[in-house]
Structures are given as structure tokens and as C-alpha cells.
Amino acid sequence: MSFPIVLYHRVIAAERHQRILGMVERDRSVSIASLRRNFPVSLMTLWRDLEHLREAGRIQRVRGGAVAAGDPAETAISVKARRHSEAKRRIARTAVDQLVRRGMTLIIDGGSTVAEVCPLLAGRGVTVLTHSLTILARMQRDAPDAGCHASGGMLRPISGTFVGPDAIRFFRRKRADLFLMTVTGLDPEHGLTDPNPLEVEVKQAMIQAAQRTVLLLDASKLGQTAMCPVAPFHRMHAVVCDAPNQLPRFPARPGARWFRAR
């Protein structure tokens, strides 16, 4: 009599797995809290479901839930670097000229726009904190006199960045003068957004570690949104962009500045 019961439970589990996948495909992510509202099973059962789907390559596990495997909203850093490359170089030049001072400690994330800052830091006596292999390589090649510290953590090949608890812990234990960051989208309603929750967690720790945060982005990112909120716009102290001043559209903090790269 036990075989039909086991078979029944396997069928129910398979149906639940398909429903979970449907939720992930629809929303690009799912939280444990949402799963508990939708399925009358134990928390342990839901964790086992997610682990089963992860092992099958159908999802990626993240803190508090899961995201779609190989989310197509995210693009490899090598591809991003070729897009709007001239605008990114002008943005980087403006950011360094206007905001970077000799001897500063800088946090630099793994975005292709902020990577263009690296060759401009030579001879400025700066110290760089990063979670990006791309930034480390650019600094070693273009500004070898600068001090560089890497976070370590779990490496994401698509972005060449370290994420996870070790990376977050690294930045929580540091303090910096300036955080130079970029995101996938900036929108008046949703603020700063990015596609991957693992990256977002690290960026949030970087914001906390810096006295001031500066957003570098080209005009194509304006009005765009991605899956995960990074921060509200009022957390930004300055924006460097190749578009005209957009501050009146956003809930900016007092004293925030918009530098247009020309």
C-alpha cells in the first residue's frame, strides 16, 4: 500500500515545482514568504522544493527565495563595455575631475561605466575597494600606483564580481570617502534598480560604507527599471550623466548635484 502513497506525494511535489517555476518565470523571482502564502506545506518542504529546482538548473537560490536561472535581463560585462563606450568615457572623466580628490578612499562597483574611471586614477594617491575582477585588472594595468583591496566572496562569471556574505561583510567593515556606482535603470518612481539580487545586496553594503555615493550612468539608463530595487534616489549625493539635468524629476536629497558629461 505504501507505493501508491509515495507516488501520490511525488506527483503533488512535481505539480508544486511546476507552479513555483511558473511564478519565477512570470516575476523573474519568488520569495519564501510568497510561497508560504500560496502552498499549504511546511517551510522545510518549500526549501527542499527550491533546492530540487536549483539542482536541476531551473532557478538560482538567493537569500529569502529564488530568481530565474540565467536571467536574460542581465548582460555580460564584456558586452556592456562595448555599448555607449564614448559616453561612458566622458562620464568617467567628468566624475573624476569634479568629485575625486587626491588621497581619497573609493569604492568602485563592477559596472562598465565606472570601469572607465580606472585609468584616470593614476597618480592621485587613491585607495580602491572593489568586488570586481574587471576593476582590479584595470587598476593593475592603468593605475598600478593605487592601493587596491578586493572583497572576495562567490564569483559570478557573467559580471566578474564577487557576491554573497563574504563580499557583504567586507564592505560592512570598511569606510570610504566616495562610492562610484552604476545601475541598470533609474526611474523617478522606482529609484535605482538592478536585475540580480545578489549584486544588489553588495551595492547596498557599499552605499552604507561610503560617506557619499555618486551615480554614473549614460542616458540610455534613464526611465529604465530592472527587477530589484537598489536604493531610493535620495540616497545619491551626485549624478554624472550625459543627459541634461534631470534632478527636478526625482525626489533628490538637499544639496544633490547633477553633472552633465559633454
C-alpha positions in Angstrom: 0.0 0.0 0.0 2.9 2.3 0.5 3.9 2.6 -3.2 0.7 4.4 -4.3 1.1 6.9 -1.4 4.7 7.6 -2.3 3.7 8.0 -5.9 0.9 10.4 -4.9 3.3 12.6 -3.0 5.7 12.7 -5.9 3.0 13.8 -8.2 1.9 16.5 -5.8 5.6 17.7 -5.4 6.0 17.8 -9.2 2.9 19.9 -9.6 4.1 22.2 -6.9 7.5 22.5 -8.6 5.8 23.5 -11.9 3.7 26.1 -10.1 6.9 27.5 -8.5 8.6 27.7 -11.8 5.6 29.5 -13.3 5.9 32.1 -10.6 9.6 32.6 -11.2 9.1 32.8 -15.0 6.3 35.4 -14.5 8.0 37.6 -12.0 11.7 36.7 -12.5 11.9 35.9 -8.8 10.0 34.4 -5.9 10.2 34.8 -2.2 9.7 32.2 0.5 7.1 34.5 2.0 5.1 34.4 -1.2 5.5 30.6 -1.5 4.1 30.1 2.0 1.1 32.2 1.1 0.5 30.0 -2.0 1.3 26.5 -0.8 -0.2 24.7 2.3 3.1 22.9 3.1 5.9 23.3 5.7 8.7 25.8 5.4 11.2 22.9 5.2 9.2 21.4 2.2 9.5 24.7 0.4 13.2 24.9 1.0 13.5 21.4 -0.4 11.5 22.3 -3.4 13.8 25.3 -4.2 16.9 23.1 -3.7 15.5 20.5 -6.1 14.9 23.1 -8.7 18.3 24.6 -8.2 20.0 21.3 -8.6 18.0 20.8 -11.8 19.3 24.1 -13.1 15.9 25.7 -13.2 16.5 28.5 -10.7 19.2 30.3 -8.8 18.9 30.4 -5.0 19.2 33.7 -3.3 18.6 34.9 0.3 14.9 34.6 1.1 13.9 32.9 -2.1 15.0 32.3 -5.7 15.5 34.0 -9.1 15.3 32.8 -12.7 18.3 30.8 -13.8 20.4 32.8 -16.3 18.1 35.8 -16.2 18.2 37.3 -19.7 17.8 40.8 -18.3 21.5 40.6 -17.2 24.3 41.1 -19.8 27.9 40.0 -19.6 30.3 42.8 -18.6 32.3 42.3 -21.8 29.2 43.1 -23.8 28.2 46.1 -21.7 31.7 47.6 -22.1 31.1 48.0 -25.9 27.8 49.9 -25.5 27.9 53.7 -25.5 31.6 53.5 -24.9 32.4 57.1 -25.8 29.7 58.4 -23.5 31.0 56.2 -20.7 34.5 57.7 -21.0 33.1 61.2 -20.9 31.1 60.4 -17.8 34.1 58.9 -16.1 36.3 61.9 -16.9 33.6 64.3 -15.5 33.2 62.3 -12.4 37.0 62.2 -11.6 37.5 65.9 -12.5 34.6 67.1 -10.4 34.5 64.7 -7.4 37.7 62.7 -6.9 40.3 64.3 -4.7 43.9 63.2 -4.1 44.3 60.5 -1.3 40.6 59.5 -1.3 39.4 56.0 -0.5 37.0 55.0 -3.2 34.5 52.1 -3.5 34.0 51.2 -7.2 31.4 48.6 -8.2 31.6 46.3 -11.3 29.7 48.4 -13.8 31.2 49.1 -17.3 30.7 52.8 -16.9 32.7 53.1 -13.6 35.4 50.9 -15.1 36.3 53.8 -17.3 37.3 55.7 -14.2 40.3 53.4 -13.5 42.9 54.9 -16.0 42.1 58.3 -14.7 43.1 57.5 -11.1 46.8 57.1 -11.9 49.0 59.4 -9.8 46.2 60.5 -7.5 47.2 58.5 -4.4 43.8 56.9 -4.1 42.8 53.6 -2.4 40.2 51.5 -4.2 37.9 49.0 -2.6 36.0 46.7 -5.1 34.3 43.4 -5.6 35.1 43.4 -9.3 37.8 41.4 -11.2 37.4 43.8 -14.1 38.2 46.8 -11.8 41.1 45.0 -10.3 42.6 44.2 -13.7 42.0 47.8 -15.0 43.6 49.3 -11.9 46.6 47.0 -12.1 47.1 47.9 -15.8 46.2 51.6 -15.8 46.8 52.8 -12.3 49.3 50.5 -10.6 50.3 53.1 -8.0 46.9 53.0 -6.4 46.2 50.7 -3.4 43.5 48.1 -4.2 41.6 45.8 -1.9 39.3 43.1 -3.2 36.3 41.8 -1.2 36.4 38.1 -2.1 33.2 36.0 -2.0 31.3 33.9 -4.5 32.3 34.8 -8.1 29.6 35.5 -10.7 31.1 34.8 -14.1 28.6 36.9 -16.0 29.6 40.0 -14.2 33.1 39.1 -13.0 32.1 40.2 -9.5 32.2 38.7 -6.0 28.8 38.5 -4.2 27.4 36.7 -1.1 28.0 37.0 2.6 31.8 37.4 2.4 31.6 40.3 0.0 28.9 42.0 2.0 30.9 41.5 5.2 34.0 43.0 3.6 32.2 46.3 2.8 30.3 46.5 6.1 33.7 46.6 7.8 35.1 49.3 5.6 34.7 53.1 5.3 35.2 55.2 2.2 35.0 58.8 1.1 33.2 58.1 -2.1 31.2 55.2 -3.8 31.2 55.4 -7.6 28.4 53.2 -8.7 26.2 52.4 -11.7 22.9 50.5 -12.1 20.7 49.1 -14.9 17.9 51.5 -14.5 17.0 54.9 -13.0 13.3 55.8 -12.8 11.5 58.6 -10.7 9.0 56.1 -9.3 11.3 53.1 -8.6 14.6 54.8 -8.0 17.8 52.8 -8.7 17.2 49.2 -9.9 19.4 46.2 -11.0 18.5 42.7 -12.3 20.3 40.5 -9.8 19.5 40.4 -6.1 23.0 39.1 -5.2 24.6 42.2 -6.8 22.0 44.4 -5.1 22.9 43.2 -1.6 26.6 44.1 -2.2 25.7 47.5 -3.7 23.6 48.3 -0.6 26.5 47.4 1.7 28.7 49.7 -0.5 26.3 52.6 -0.1 26.3 52.1 3.7 30.2 52.1 3.8 30.6 55.4 1.9 30.3 59.0 3.1 28.9 60.0 -0.3 27.5 58.0 -3.2 27.8 59.1 -6.8 25.8 57.5 -9.6 27.4 57.3 -13.0 25.2 56.3 -15.9 24.6 57.0 -19.6 21.3 58.4 -20.8 20.0 55.0 -22.1 19.5 54.0 -18.4 17.1 56.9 -17.7 13.5 55.7 -17.4 14.5 52.0 -17.3 13.7 49.6 -14.5 15.0 46.2 -13.5 13.8 43.6 -11.1 15.4 44.6 -7.8 15.4 47.9 -6.1 18.9 49.1 -5.1 18.2 52.4 -3.3 15.8 55.3 -3.4 17.2 58.3 -5.4 17.5 60.5 -2.3 20.5 58.3 -1.2 22.5 59.7 -4.1 24.7 62.8 -3.4 25.5 63.3 -7.1 24.7 62.0 -10.6 27.1 62.1 -13.5 25.3 61.6 -16.8 25.5 62.6 -20.5 21.9 63.8 -20.3 20.7 67.3 -19.3 19.9 67.9 -15.6 17.0 65.6 -14.5 17.0 66.4 -10.8 13.6 68.2 -10.9 12.0 64.9 -11.9 13.4 63.0 -8.9 13.0 63.2 -5.1 16.6 64.4 -4.6 18.3 65.0 -1.3 19.1 68.6 -0.4 22.4 69.6 -2.0 22.4 66.8 -4.6 24.1 67.8 -7.8 23.8 66.7 -11.5 26.9 66.9 -13.5 26.4 66.7 -17.3 29.3 64.9 -19.2 30.0 66.6 -22.5 
